[in-house]
């Protein structure tokens, strides 16, 4: 589709006019009002100094005009006849041309002139812009060496910048033909995935103008806390990357010996620091086979309002895997920075099904069953029972959520189990609780070795 723009009509954004004066700009340049070139784009550049506009158009062969070719993403500055039959001797100099165009469709554009009066070529990109982000071809013939995903200013919650290598194409039109289609981003919160795909129809025909492109770049927006899959499966590019918004990570565990049960471990007594976790899955011959069985890449989906973290598996799932035997068994990872409250960490997937409760922030001591900030005799005797047993385990429904003996560790450890946290109550840990009993009470305090201090 060609659009020839000679004059600016009412409300039009395209124009081409002589610059008044005898001091032309140094170079040809464009300026994007919104920083992304997705709106109105202004331009200016030099010519020689003419004594007036009529003399300039007589020399140029006509008045300045723009031709916009949407298919080949070119804008040509030219001079539309008729030229004036002569020019006056009045000195009202012009030197250079200025104007504007846009908004344009997304793509790698070339703004140029081969008129003799103004000879230049400028490359710029109008990105795809929507609520999910922007993406477009990279001008030039040097694609990125590899897929590169980076958080803007170190925070993936603000934006995620990416570059993806492709082959070198003669121009953006031919690149879109090869894809086939125009690059787009689709964010799916349900599967925690962002797909780079290509929307058809592709251009039916392309000019052989040499304006090479190689690779794709852009920005992902609106990613909520947790982990995301960013991927593409297309004719021109295929990749899968994991993006973590916040301090979250998870992956399959190498080896053939999965953990016995799902459990988590806090590096601070109140779980406000780093929280690590692991749990069993079947043994798979390699990571690819594990992802194929699970239906995708393991990710952590976070719902801060509901205080939930879900282990999910996001596309793409591998269609075929190598027979190389590098076994994996189980999943492990970490997260941190959770807001105070009682969190639920769970999965209902085919390869991992569990539910853990994680209290974060100041909590009553586990031994304080009635929550009165005092350790009574019966409460102390209960912990002595754990001390005299082969550890303790999680048993929902009991007086304190625990029972003597080894077993399920899918709950938050007892607050007396802190040095180290190993599902046993040691002598020093028991003596600490006796200190609270003899002090008439306890209080939450950051400086306490276990997050508590004696006294009310």
C-alpha positions in Angstrom: 0.0 0.0 0.0 1.4 3.4 -1.1 0.4 6.7 0.4 1.6 9.9 -1.2 1.5 12.8 1.2 1.9 16.2 -0.4 0.3 18.5 2.1 -1.0 18.2 5.6 -4.8 18.0 5.7 -6.9 18.7 8.8 -5.7 16.5 11.7 -3.1 14.7 9.5 0.2 13.8 11.2 2.3 13.9 7.9 4.1 17.0 6.6 7.1 18.1 4.6 8.1 21.8 4.6 11.1 24.0 3.9 13.0 25.3 7.0 13.0 29.1 7.1 16.4 30.8 7.6 19.9 30.5 6.4 21.2 28.1 9.1 20.4 24.5 8.1 20.6 21.6 10.6 23.9 19.8 10.7 22.6 16.3 9.9 19.4 14.4 9.0 17.7 13.1 12.1 14.3 11.9 13.5 12.8 12.4 16.9 10.1 10.1 18.5 7.7 11.9 20.8 7.0 8.9 22.9 10.5 7.4 22.9 9.3 4.3 21.1 8.5 5.8 17.7 5.0 4.4 18.0 3.4 7.8 17.7 4.2 10.9 15.7 7.8 11.1 14.4 9.3 14.5 13.5 12.3 14.9 11.3 14.6 17.6 9.9 17.8 17.8 7.8 20.0 20.1 5.8 19.9 21.4 2.2 22.0 24.3 0.7 20.7 27.8 1.4 18.2 29.1 -1.1 17.2 32.7 -1.4 13.5 31.8 -1.1 11.1 28.9 -1.2 10.3 29.4 -4.9 14.0 29.2 -5.8 14.4 26.1 -3.7 11.5 24.3 -5.5 12.8 25.4 -8.9 16.1 23.8 -8.0 14.5 20.7 -6.6 11.9 20.2 -9.3 8.9 20.5 -7.1 7.6 20.8 -3.6 8.7 18.4 -0.8 6.5 15.3 -0.4 6.6 12.0 1.4 5.7 8.5 0.0 5.1 5.9 2.6 5.3 2.2 1.5 3.7 0.1 4.3 4.7 -3.2 2.8 8.4 -2.5 2.5 8.5 -0.2 5.5 10.0 2.8 3.6 9.4 6.5 3.7 10.8 8.5 0.8 11.3 12.2 0.8 11.0 13.5 -2.8 9.9 16.6 -4.7 6.6 16.5 -6.5 6.2 18.5 -9.7 5.4 20.9 -11.1 8.3 23.1 -10.3 7.8 26.9 -10.4 8.6 28.5 -13.8 10.9 31.0 -12.1 11.7 32.6 -8.7 11.7 36.2 -7.4 14.7 38.2 -6.2 13.1 38.6 -2.7 15.5 37.4 -0.1 13.5 35.2 2.3 16.0 32.3 2.7 15.2 28.6 3.3 17.8 25.9 4.3 16.7 22.4 5.1 13.4 20.5 5.3 11.4 19.5 8.3 8.1 17.7 8.9 6.5 14.7 10.6 4.8 11.4 9.9 3.1 8.7 11.9 1.8 6.9 13.7 3.2 4.0 11.6 2.6 0.3 11.8 5.2 -1.7 13.7 8.4 -2.7 11.9 11.9 -1.7 10.9 11.6 1.4 8.8 13.9 3.3 6.4 13.4 7.0 5.9 15.5 8.2 2.9 15.9 10.5 -0.1 17.8 10.2 -3.3 16.7 13.5 -4.7 20.0 15.3 -5.1 18.8 18.2 -3.0 18.6 15.9 0.0 20.4 12.6 0.0 20.3 10.5 3.2 19.1 7.2 4.7 17.9 6.7 8.3 16.8 3.4 10.0 14.4 3.3 12.9 12.0 0.8 14.5 8.4 1.1 15.4 7.7 -1.7 17.9 4.6 -3.7 18.5 3.0 -2.1 21.5 0.3 -3.7 23.6 -0.4 -4.5 27.3 2.0 -7.5 27.1 5.0 -5.7 25.7 6.8 -4.8 22.5 8.8 -6.8 19.9 10.3 -6.2 16.5 13.1 -7.1 14.2 16.6 -5.8 14.9 18.0 -3.7 12.0 21.4 -4.7 10.6 23.2 -7.9 9.7 24.7 -8.9 13.1 22.2 -10.9 15.1 22.6 -11.5 18.8 24.9 -14.3 19.7 22.3 -16.0 21.9 19.0 -15.6 23.6 19.4 -12.9 26.2 16.8 -12.0 28.8 17.5 -9.3 31.4 15.4 -7.5 34.0 15.1 -3.7 33.5 17.0 -1.9 36.3 17.4 -5.3 38.0 13.6 -5.7 38.6 11.6 -8.0 36.3 8.4 -6.6 37.8 9.1 -3.3 35.9 10.0 -4.8 32.5 12.0 -7.6 31.0 14.3 -6.8 28.0 15.1 -9.5 25.5 17.1 -10.3 22.3 16.7 -13.4 20.2 19.0 -14.4 17.3 17.6 -15.3 13.9 19.1 -15.7 10.4 19.9 -12.5 8.4 17.1 -11.3 6.1 17.4 -8.9 3.2 14.7 -6.7 4.7 11.9 -6.8 7.3 9.3 -7.8 4.6 11.2 -10.9 3.7 11.8 -11.7 7.3 8.0 -11.6 7.9 7.5 -13.8 4.9 9.9 -16.4 6.3 8.3 -16.4 9.7 5.6 -16.4 8.3 3.8 -13.4 9.8 4.4 -10.4 12.0 6.1 -10.8 15.5 3.7 -10.7 18.4 3.8 -11.3 22.2 1.0 -13.2 24.0 1.0 -13.3 27.8 -1.1 -16.1 29.4 -1.4 -15.7 33.2 -3.2 -19.0 33.5 -0.1 -20.9 32.3 2.5 -18.4 33.4 3.8 -18.2 29.9 4.7 -15.5 27.3 4.9 -16.7 23.7 6.7 -15.0 20.9 4.7 -15.9 17.8 4.0 -14.6 14.3 0.6 -13.4 13.2 -0.5 -14.2 9.7 -1.1 -13.3 7.0 2.5 -12.7 5.9 3.3 -10.1 3.3 2.3 -11.4 -0.2 5.2 -9.7 -2.0 8.3 -7.9 -1.0 10.7 -5.5 -2.8 14.4 -6.5 -2.9 15.5 -3.3 -1.1 18.6 -4.1 0.9 17.7 -3.1 4.5 18.8 -6.1 6.4 17.4 -7.3 9.8 18.8 -10.1 12.0 17.2 -11.1 15.3 14.3 -9.9 17.4 14.3 -7.6 20.4 11.7 -6.2 22.7 10.3 -5.7 26.2 7.9 -7.9 28.3 5.5 -6.0 30.5 3.0 -6.8 33.4 4.7 -9.9 34.7 3.4 -10.6 38.2 5.5 -12.1 41.0 6.7 -15.6 40.5 8.2 -17.5 37.6 7.3 -17.3 33.9 8.1 -19.3 30.8 9.1 -17.2 27.7 9.3 -19.2 24.5 8.8 -19.5 20.8 8.4 -22.4 18.4 8.4 -21.0 14.9 10.1 -21.2 11.5 12.7 -18.5 12.3 13.3 -19.0 16.0 12.9 -21.7 18.7 13.8 -21.2 22.4 12.5 -21.5 26.0 13.7 -19.3 28.8 12.6 -19.0 32.5 12.0 -15.6 34.0 11.8 -15.0 37.7 10.0 -12.0 39.0 11.2 -11.6 42.5 13.4 -14.2 44.4 11.9 -17.5 43.2 13.6 -20.5 41.6 12.8 -24.2 41.0 14.3 -27.0 39.0 14.5 -30.8 38.8 17.2 -32.4 41.1 20.0 -34.3 39.3 20.4 -38.0 40.4 18.3 -41.1 41.0 17.5 -40.6 44.7 14.6 -38.2 45.2 13.8 -36.7 48.6 11.5 -38.8 50.9 8.8 -36.1 51.3 8.0 -32.5 50.5 9.6 -30.2 53.0 10.8 -26.6 53.4 13.6 -25.0 55.4 13.8 -21.4 56.7 17.1 -19.7 57.3 15.5 -17.5 60.0 13.2 -18.6 62.8 10.4 -16.5 61.4 10.9 -17.5 57.8 11.3 -13.9 56.7 14.6 -14.7 54.9 15.4 -17.4 52.4 13.1 -20.4 52.3 14.4 -23.5 50.5 12.3 -26.6 49.6 12.5 -30.0 47.9 10.4 -33.0 47.3 10.0 -36.2 45.4 9.0 -37.0 41.8 9.5 -40.2 39.8 13.0 -40.8 38.4 13.3 -39.5 34.8 16.1 -40.4 32.3 16.9 -36.7 31.9 15.5 -33.2 32.4 13.9 -33.2 29.0 12.0 -36.4 29.8 10.9 -34.9 33.1 9.5 -31.7 31.4 7.8 -33.8 28.8 6.0 -35.9 31.5 5.1 -32.8 33.5 3.8 -30.9 30.6 6.4 -28.1 30.6 8.9 -26.1 32.6 8.6 -26.1 36.4 7.6 -22.6 37.7 6.4 -20.9 40.8 3.1 -19.0 40.5 2.6 -16.5 43.4 -0.7 -15.1 44.6 0.3 -12.5 47.2 -3.3 -11.6 48.1 -4.2 -15.2 48.8 -0.8 -16.0 50.3 -0.3 -18.9 47.9 2.6 -20.3 45.9 1.8 -22.9 43.4 4.3 -25.2 41.7 3.1 -25.4 38.1 4.5 -26.6 34.7 4.3 -24.1 31.9 4.6 -24.7 28.1 6.3 -25.6 26.0 6.7 -29.3 26.7 9.4 -31.1 24.7 8.0 -33.1 21.7 11.1 -35.3 21.6 14.0 -36.0 24.0 17.5 -37.4 23.7 18.0 -41.0 25.0 21.1 -39.7 27.0 20.9 -41.0 30.6 21.3 -38.0 32.9 18.7 -38.9 35.5 16.7 -36.4 37.6 14.5 -37.2 40.5 12.6 -34.6 42.6 12.3 -30.8 42.5 14.0 -28.3 44.6 14.3 -24.5 44.8 14.0 -21.4 46.9 12.0 -18.2 47.4 12.3 -15.2 49.7 10.8 -11.9 50.5 7.3 -13.2 51.4 5.0 -10.9 53.2 4.0 -11.7 56.8 1.2 -14.2 57.1 0.5 -17.9 56.7 1.3 -19.1 53.2 0.2 -22.2 51.4 2.8 -23.8 49.0 1.2 -26.5 46.9 1.0 -28.4 43.6 -1.7 -30.5 42.0 0.3 -31.6 39.0 0.8 -35.1 37.6 4.4 -35.3 38.8 4.1 -33.5 42.2 1.1 -33.3 44.5 1.5 -31.8 48.0 0.5 -28.9 50.3 2.7 -27.2 52.8 1.8 -24.4 55.3 4.5 -21.8 55.8 4.1 -19.2 58.6 6.0 -16.1 57.8 6.7 -13.3 60.3 6.3 -13.1 64.0 4.3 -16.2 65.3 3.6 -17.6 68.7 6.1 -20.2 69.9 5.1 -23.7 68.7 5.1 -24.9 72.3 2.7 -22.1 73.3 -0.5 -24.0 72.5 -2.9 -21.4 73.8 -1.0 -18.4 72.5 -0.7 -16.5 75.8 3.1 -15.9 75.5 3.7 -18.2 78.4 5.1 -21.8 78.5 3.0 -23.9 80.9 4.1 -27.1 82.5 2.0 -29.3 80.2 3.4 -27.4 77.2 7.0 -27.9 78.5 6.4 -31.6 79.1 5.2 -32.0 75.5 8.5 -30.7 74.1 10.4 -33.0 76.6 8.4 -35.9 75.1 9.9 -34.9 71.7 13.4 -34.6 73.3 13.1 -38.2 74.6 11.8 -39.5 71.3 13.4 -40.2 68.0 12.6 -36.6 66.8 9.2 -35.4 65.9 6.9 -35.2 62.8 4.0 -33.3 61.4 0.6 -34.7 62.4 -2.3 -32.3 61.7 -5.1 -32.4 64.3 -3.0 -33.1 67.4 -2.7 -30.6 70.2 0.2 -28.8 68.6 0.3 -30.2 65.0 3.2 -32.6 65.8 3.8 -36.1 67.3 6.9 -37.9 68.5 8.9 -40.0 65.9 10.1 -39.6 62.4 7.6 -39.1 59.6 6.0 -36.3 57.6 8.0 -33.1 57.4 5.6 -31.2 55.3 4.9 -28.4 57.8 6.8 -25.6 59.5 9.3 -27.0 62.0 8.8 -26.6 65.7 10.1 -23.3 67.0 12.3 -25.2 69.5 14.0 -26.9 66.6 16.4 -24.2 65.5 20.0 -25.1 66.3 20.2 -26.8 63.9 16.8 -27.3 62.4 16.9 -31.0 61.9 13.5 -32.4 63.2 15.1 -33.3 66.5 14.9 -31.4 69.8 18.4 -31.2 71.3 19.5 -30.5 74.9 20.4 -26.9 74.3 17.1 -26.4 72.5 15.2 -27.9 75.4 17.1 -25.8 77.9 16.1 -22.7 75.9 12.4 -23.6 76.4 12.9 -24.3 80.1 14.4 -20.7 80.3 11.1 -19.3 78.9 9.1 -21.5 81.4 11.2 -20.2 84.4 10.9 -16.6 83.1 7.1 -16.5 83.3 6.8 -15.9 79.6 8.5 -14.9 76.3 8.2 -12.3 73.6 9.0 -12.1 69.9 12.4 -10.4 69.3 14.8 -10.1 66.4 17.9 -10.4 68.6 16.9 -13.7 70.1 18.8 -16.8 68.9 15.5 -18.4 68.0 13.5 -15.3 67.4 12.2 -15.0 71.0 13.4 -13.5 74.2 12.6 -14.4 77.9 10.0 -12.2 79.7 6.7 -10.6 78.7 
